[in-house]
Amino acid sequence: MNTENKKNAVVLVSGGLDSATTLAMAINDGFQCFAIAVDYGQRHRSELDAAKRVTSSMGVSLKVLPLDLRQIGGSALTDEIDVPEEETEGIPVTYVPARNTIMLSLALGYAEVLGANDLYIGVNAVDYSGYPDCRPEFIQAFQTLARLATKSGIEGADISIHTPLIYLTKSEIIQKGLELGVDYSQTVSCYQADAEGKACGKCNSCRIRSEGFKAADTPDPTQYQ
């Protein structure tokens, strides 16, 4: 398909496994993709370098928007709170207050400027940490908000929030990404990754990722500290 005939879509990327797969799926769906990453003061800053690698390898432009959520804190990713290395009950302290609401809002604004009615986000409600802003109910509510709160929505645009991974297991996500040629060695999932992107192998994100590759029966390209 000629690029000039493609519809635009904004894709949220983090540098992690899920968002890399989501970007590949959006491209495969036939969209001209524009990626956004948010520099929110996250502990694992090497994920931003990973986002640049992933988008560059897929030929997609990337905007990195600065928004310092350390000024709010309240999360092990943005505050002086230790990242848990054991399973915990309830919503873990790695939850960043309102993060996906904020990021989707930024993506929605960018989409309006581009004339795009399609947004992609790699949330998952199967193999995940229990974050409330990864659930289908949240996505549906935000889509309703997007249609009410924007000029394009009021003028009749059918704004859609695409969540292609939401009901997939981690192994299914990995298998789908491999089918689409995603290079997972470029990605960083660890909450405590060092400056080179090497993973701790102990946090919940590392455990979920490692178990996913095992279940997918494929080598894990993650580099560990």
C-alpha positions as CSV (number, residue, x, y, z in Angstrom):
1,M,0.0,0.0,0.0
2,N,1.2,3.4,-0.9
3,T,2.1,5.5,2.2
4,E,0.0,8.4,0.9
5,N,-3.1,6.2,1.0
6,K,-2.6,5.0,4.6
7,K,-4.5,6.3,7.5
8,N,-2.5,7.7,10.4
9,A,-2.3,6.1,13.8
10,V,-0.6,7.1,17.0
11,V,1.1,4.3,18.9
12,L,2.3,4.6,22.5
13,V,5.7,3.0,23.0
14,S,7.8,2.4,26.1
15,G,10.7,0.4,24.8
16,G,9.2,-2.8,26.3
17,L,8.1,-6.1,24.8
18,D,4.4,-5.3,24.7
19,S,4.6,-1.9,23.0
20,A,7.1,-3.2,20.4
21,T,4.6,-5.9,19.5
22,T,1.8,-3.4,19.4
23,L,3.7,-1.1,17.0
24,A,4.4,-4.1,14.7
25,M,0.7,-5.0,14.8
26,A,-0.4,-1.5,14.0
27,I,2.0,-1.4,11.0
28,N,0.7,-4.8,9.9
29,D,-2.9,-3.4,10.2
30,G,-2.0,-1.0,7.4
31,F,-1.5,2.3,9.3
32,Q,1.1,5.0,8.9
33,C,2.3,5.0,12.5
34,F,3.5,7.9,14.6
35,A,5.0,6.8,17.9
36,I,5.0,8.6,21.2
37,A,7.1,7.8,24.3
38,V,7.0,9.7,27.6
39,D,10.0,10.6,29.6
40,Y,8.2,10.7,32.9
41,G,11.3,10.4,35.1
42,Q,11.0,6.7,35.2
43,R,13.6,4.7,37.2
44,H,14.4,2.4,34.2
45,R,15.4,5.2,31.8
46,S,17.2,2.8,29.4
47,E,13.7,1.9,28.2
48,L,13.6,5.2,26.4
49,D,16.8,4.2,24.5
50,A,15.0,0.9,23.7
51,A,12.0,2.9,22.3
52,K,14.3,4.7,20.0
53,R,15.9,1.5,18.8
54,V,12.5,-0.2,18.2
55,T,10.9,2.6,16.3
56,S,14.0,3.2,14.2
57,S,14.2,-0.4,13.2
58,M,10.6,-0.3,12.1
59,G,10.9,2.9,10.2
60,V,8.6,4.9,12.5
61,S,9.0,8.5,13.7
62,L,9.2,8.9,17.4
63,K,8.4,11.8,19.7
64,V,9.7,11.6,23.3
65,L,7.6,14.0,25.4
66,P,9.0,15.2,28.8
67,L,6.6,15.0,31.7
68,D,8.2,14.7,35.1
69,L,6.0,12.5,37.2
70,R,8.6,12.4,39.9
71,Q,7.1,15.7,41.0
72,I,4.1,13.6,42.0
73,G,5.9,10.4,43.0
74,G,3.9,7.7,44.7
75,S,5.4,4.8,42.7
76,A,8.6,2.7,42.9
77,L,9.3,3.9,39.3
78,T,9.1,7.6,40.1
79,D,9.9,7.8,43.8
80,E,12.3,6.7,46.5
81,I,10.5,3.4,46.9
82,D,12.2,0.0,46.4
83,V,11.1,-2.1,43.5
84,P,9.7,-5.4,44.9
85,E,11.7,-8.5,44.0
86,E,9.1,-10.9,45.4
87,E,5.4,-11.4,44.6
88,T,3.2,-8.9,46.5
89,E,-0.6,-8.8,47.3
90,G,-2.8,-6.3,45.5
91,I,-1.8,-3.6,43.2
92,P,2.0,-3.4,43.4
93,V,4.0,-0.2,44.2
94,T,5.3,-0.2,40.7
95,Y,1.9,1.2,39.6
96,V,2.4,4.8,38.5
97,P,-0.7,6.9,39.5
98,A,-2.8,7.7,36.4
99,R,0.0,6.9,34.0
100,N,-2.0,5.4,31.2
101,T,-4.6,8.1,31.5
102,I,-1.9,10.7,31.1
103,M,-0.2,9.0,28.2
104,L,-3.3,8.3,26.3
105,S,-4.3,11.9,26.7
106,L,-1.0,13.0,25.2
107,A,-1.4,10.5,22.4
108,L,-5.0,11.8,21.8
109,G,-3.8,15.3,21.5
110,Y,-1.1,14.3,19.0
111,A,-3.7,12.2,17.1
112,E,-5.9,15.3,16.7
113,V,-3.1,17.3,15.2
114,L,-2.3,14.5,12.8
115,G,-5.9,13.9,11.8
116,A,-5.7,10.4,13.2
117,N,-8.7,8.6,14.7
118,D,-6.8,5.5,15.8
119,L,-4.6,5.1,18.9
120,Y,-2.7,1.9,19.9
121,I,-1.6,1.0,23.4
122,G,-0.1,-2.3,24.5
123,V,-2.0,-2.9,27.7
124,N,-2.6,-6.5,28.8
125,A,-5.1,-7.9,31.3
126,V,-3.9,-11.5,31.3
127,D,-0.2,-11.8,32.2
128,Y,0.2,-8.5,33.9
129,S,0.8,-6.8,37.3
130,G,-2.9,-5.9,38.1
131,Y,-2.7,-2.3,37.2
132,P,-6.2,-0.7,37.0
133,D,-5.4,1.3,33.9
134,C,-4.7,-1.9,31.9
135,R,-8.2,-3.2,32.1
136,P,-10.8,-3.3,29.3
137,E,-13.2,-1.2,31.4
138,F,-10.6,1.6,31.5
139,I,-10.0,1.5,27.8
140,Q,-13.7,1.6,27.0
141,A,-14.2,4.6,29.3
142,F,-11.2,6.5,27.8
143,Q,-12.5,5.9,24.3
144,T,-15.9,7.4,25.3
145,L,-14.0,10.4,26.8
146,A,-11.9,10.8,23.7
147,R,-15.1,11.1,21.6
148,L,-16.6,13.7,24.0
149,A,-13.5,15.8,24.8
150,T,-12.0,16.5,21.4
151,K,-12.9,18.7,18.5
152,S,-12.6,15.8,16.1
153,G,-14.8,13.7,18.3
154,I,-17.6,16.3,18.5
155,E,-17.4,16.7,14.7
156,G,-18.1,13.0,14.3
157,A,-14.8,11.3,14.2
158,D,-15.0,7.6,15.2
159,I,-12.0,7.7,17.5
160,S,-10.8,4.2,18.4
161,I,-8.4,2.9,21.1
162,H,-6.8,-0.3,19.8
163,T,-5.6,-2.8,22.4
164,P,-4.5,-5.8,20.4
165,L,-2.7,-7.5,23.3
166,I,-5.3,-7.1,26.0
167,Y,-6.5,-10.7,26.1
168,L,-3.3,-12.4,25.0
169,T,-0.9,-14.3,27.3
170,K,2.7,-13.2,27.3
171,S,3.7,-16.2,25.3
172,E,1.0,-15.4,22.7
173,I,2.3,-11.8,22.5
174,I,5.8,-13.0,21.9
175,Q,4.8,-15.5,19.2
176,K,2.8,-12.8,17.4
177,G,5.7,-10.4,17.6
178,L,8.1,-13.0,16.2
179,E,5.7,-13.7,13.3
180,L,5.9,-10.0,12.5
181,G,9.7,-9.8,12.8
182,V,10.0,-8.0,16.1
183,D,13.6,-8.1,17.5
184,Y,13.0,-8.5,21.2
185,S,16.7,-8.1,21.9
186,Q,16.1,-4.3,21.3
187,T,13.5,-4.1,24.1
188,V,13.8,-3.4,27.8
189,S,11.1,-4.6,30.2
190,C,12.9,-4.5,33.6
191,Y,11.9,-2.0,36.2
192,Q,15.5,-1.8,37.5
193,A,17.4,-2.0,34.2
194,D,20.8,-0.4,34.3
195,A,22.0,2.3,31.9
196,E,22.9,-0.4,29.3
197,G,19.4,-1.9,29.5
198,K,20.5,-5.0,31.3
199,A,17.8,-6.5,33.4
200,C,17.7,-7.4,37.1
201,G,16.0,-10.7,36.6
202,K,14.1,-10.3,39.9
203,C,11.3,-7.8,39.5
204,N,7.8,-8.7,38.5
205,S,8.2,-7.5,35.0
206,C,11.4,-9.6,34.5
207,R,9.5,-12.7,35.9
208,I,6.6,-12.2,33.5
209,R,8.8,-11.7,30.5
210,S,11.0,-14.7,31.3
211,E,8.0,-17.0,31.9
212,G,6.6,-15.8,28.6
213,F,9.6,-16.8,26.6
214,K,9.7,-20.2,28.3
215,A,6.0,-20.7,27.5
216,A,6.6,-19.6,23.9
217,D,9.5,-22.2,23.7
218,T,11.8,-19.6,22.2
219,P,15.2,-18.3,23.4
220,D,15.0,-15.2,25.7
221,P,17.3,-12.5,24.3
222,T,17.2,-10.5,27.5
223,Q,20.6,-9.4,28.8
224,Y,20.9,-9.6,32.5
225,Q,23.1,-7.7,35.0
